Amino acid sequence: MSRLDQLQKLHHADPKDAFLTYGIALEHAKVQRFADAITWLDKTLEIDPHYCYAFFQKAKMLSEKGDDDAACQILRVGMEVATKVGDSHAREEMATLLESMS
């Protein structure tokens, strides 16, 4: 059973676990299924709108798909959320990624 299969099985048992949806997104990203990764990152943010690294990863996936404008917008929103929740490390990482895209 692959890691993705294991995560999906766990997700089926607990669909409200943002850590699982985030993990599923990253597994899709590893094999360059960026649209699937974005879908799972969106699910992560629906469950937990303060999951800062979901914003970071979503921006990376959007950029991989060639949509840097959308990626930059997601990073700006994510930076606001990170500031609001006091996650300075996530904010700094998003700011660095945003700078590299400008």
C-alpha positions as a Markdown table, in Angstrom:
| # | Residue | x | y | z |
|---|---|---|---|---|
| 1 | Met | 0.0 | 0.0 | 0.0 |
| 2 | Ser | 1.5 | 3.4 | -1.0 |
| 3 | Arg | 1.7 | 6.3 | 1.3 |
| 4 | Leu | -1.0 | 8.0 | -0.7 |
| 5 | Asp | -3.3 | 5.0 | -0.2 |
| 6 | Gln | -2.6 | 5.0 | 3.5 |
| 7 | Leu | -3.4 | 8.7 | 3.8 |
| 8 | Gln | -6.6 | 8.3 | 1.8 |
| 9 | Lys | -7.7 | 5.4 | 4.0 |
| 10 | Leu | -7.1 | 7.5 | 7.1 |
| 11 | His | -8.8 | 10.4 | 5.5 |
| 12 | His | -11.9 | 8.3 | 4.8 |
| 13 | Ala | -12.0 | 7.5 | 8.6 |
| 14 | Asp | -11.5 | 11.2 | 9.6 |
| 15 | Pro | -12.3 | 13.6 | 6.7 |
| 16 | Lys | -12.0 | 16.6 | 9.0 |
| 17 | Asp | -8.3 | 16.1 | 9.7 |
| 18 | Ala | -6.4 | 19.0 | 8.0 |
| 19 | Phe | -3.1 | 17.2 | 8.5 |
| 20 | Leu | -4.3 | 14.3 | 6.4 |
| 21 | Thr | -5.6 | 16.4 | 3.6 |
| 22 | Tyr | -2.4 | 18.4 | 3.6 |
| 23 | Gly | -0.4 | 15.2 | 3.4 |
| 24 | Ile | -2.5 | 13.9 | 0.5 |
| 25 | Ala | -1.9 | 17.1 | -1.3 |
| 26 | Leu | 1.9 | 16.8 | -0.9 |
| 27 | Glu | 1.8 | 13.2 | -2.1 |
| 28 | His | 0.0 | 14.4 | -5.3 |
| 29 | Ala | 2.6 | 17.2 | -5.7 |
| 30 | Lys | 5.5 | 14.7 | -5.5 |
| 31 | Val | 4.3 | 13.0 | -8.7 |
| 32 | Gln | 3.5 | 16.4 | -10.3 |
| 33 | Arg | -0.3 | 16.1 | -10.1 |
| 34 | Phe | -0.6 | 19.7 | -9.4 |
| 35 | Ala | -4.3 | 20.1 | -10.0 |
| 36 | Asp | -5.0 | 17.3 | -7.6 |
| 37 | Ala | -2.6 | 18.8 | -5.1 |
| 38 | Ile | -4.4 | 22.2 | -5.3 |
| 39 | Thr | -7.7 | 20.5 | -4.8 |
| 40 | Trp | -6.5 | 18.8 | -1.6 |
| 41 | Leu | -4.9 | 22.1 | -0.4 |
| 42 | Asp | -8.2 | 23.8 | -0.8 |
| 43 | Lys | -9.8 | 21.1 | 1.3 |
| 44 | Thr | -7.1 | 21.6 | 3.9 |
| 45 | Leu | -8.0 | 25.4 | 4.0 |
| 46 | Glu | -11.7 | 24.6 | 4.2 |
| 47 | Ile | -11.1 | 22.5 | 7.3 |
| 48 | Asp | -8.5 | 24.9 | 8.8 |
| 49 | Pro | -8.4 | 28.4 | 7.3 |
| 50 | His | -5.3 | 29.1 | 9.4 |
| 51 | Tyr | -3.1 | 26.2 | 8.0 |
| 52 | Cys | -0.4 | 28.6 | 6.8 |
| 53 | Tyr | 1.7 | 26.0 | 5.0 |
| 54 | Ala | -1.2 | 25.1 | 2.8 |
| 55 | Phe | -1.1 | 28.6 | 1.4 |
| 56 | Phe | 2.6 | 28.2 | 0.8 |
| 57 | Gln | 2.2 | 24.9 | -1.0 |
| 58 | Lys | -0.8 | 26.0 | -3.0 |
| 59 | Ala | 1.3 | 29.0 | -4.3 |
| 60 | Lys | 4.1 | 26.6 | -5.3 |
| 61 | Met | 1.6 | 24.4 | -7.1 |
| 62 | Leu | 0.0 | 27.3 | -8.9 |
| 63 | Ser | 3.4 | 28.5 | -10.0 |
| 64 | Glu | 4.3 | 25.0 | -11.3 |
| 65 | Lys | 1.1 | 25.2 | -13.4 |
| 66 | Gly | 2.3 | 28.5 | -14.8 |
| 67 | Asp | -0.1 | 30.8 | -12.9 |
| 68 | Asp | 2.3 | 33.1 | -11.0 |
| 69 | Asp | -0.3 | 35.8 | -10.6 |
| 70 | Ala | -2.6 | 33.5 | -8.7 |
| 71 | Ala | 0.3 | 32.2 | -6.7 |
| 72 | Cys | 1.3 | 35.7 | -5.7 |
| 73 | Gln | -2.3 | 36.4 | -4.6 |
| 74 | Ile | -2.4 | 33.2 | -2.5 |
| 75 | Leu | 0.9 | 34.1 | -0.9 |
| 76 | Arg | -0.4 | 37.6 | 0.1 |
| 77 | Val | -3.5 | 36.1 | 1.7 |
| 78 | Gly | -1.4 | 33.4 | 3.4 |
| 79 | Met | 0.9 | 36.1 | 4.8 |
| 80 | Glu | -2.0 | 38.0 | 6.2 |
| 81 | Val | -3.3 | 34.8 | 7.9 |
| 82 | Ala | 0.2 | 34.0 | 9.2 |
| 83 | Thr | 0.5 | 37.5 | 10.7 |
| 84 | Lys | -2.9 | 37.2 | 12.2 |
| 85 | Val | -2.1 | 33.8 | 13.9 |
| 86 | Gly | 1.4 | 34.8 | 14.9 |
| 87 | Asp | 3.3 | 32.4 | 12.6 |
| 88 | Ser | 6.2 | 34.5 | 11.7 |
| 89 | His | 8.2 | 31.6 | 10.3 |
| 90 | Ala | 5.5 | 30.7 | 7.8 |
| 91 | Arg | 5.1 | 34.4 | 6.9 |
| 92 | Glu | 8.8 | 34.8 | 6.2 |
| 93 | Glu | 8.8 | 31.7 | 4.0 |
| 94 | Met | 5.9 | 33.0 | 2.0 |
| 95 | Ala | 7.5 | 36.5 | 1.8 |
| 96 | Thr | 10.7 | 34.9 | 0.4 |
| 97 | Leu | 8.7 | 32.9 | -2.1 |
| 98 | Leu | 6.7 | 36.0 | -3.1 |
| 99 | Glu | 10.0 | 38.0 | -3.6 |
| 100 | Ser | 11.4 | 35.2 | -5.8 |
| 101 | Met | 8.3 | 35.4 | -8.0 |
| 102 | Ser | 8.4 | 39.2 | -8.5 |
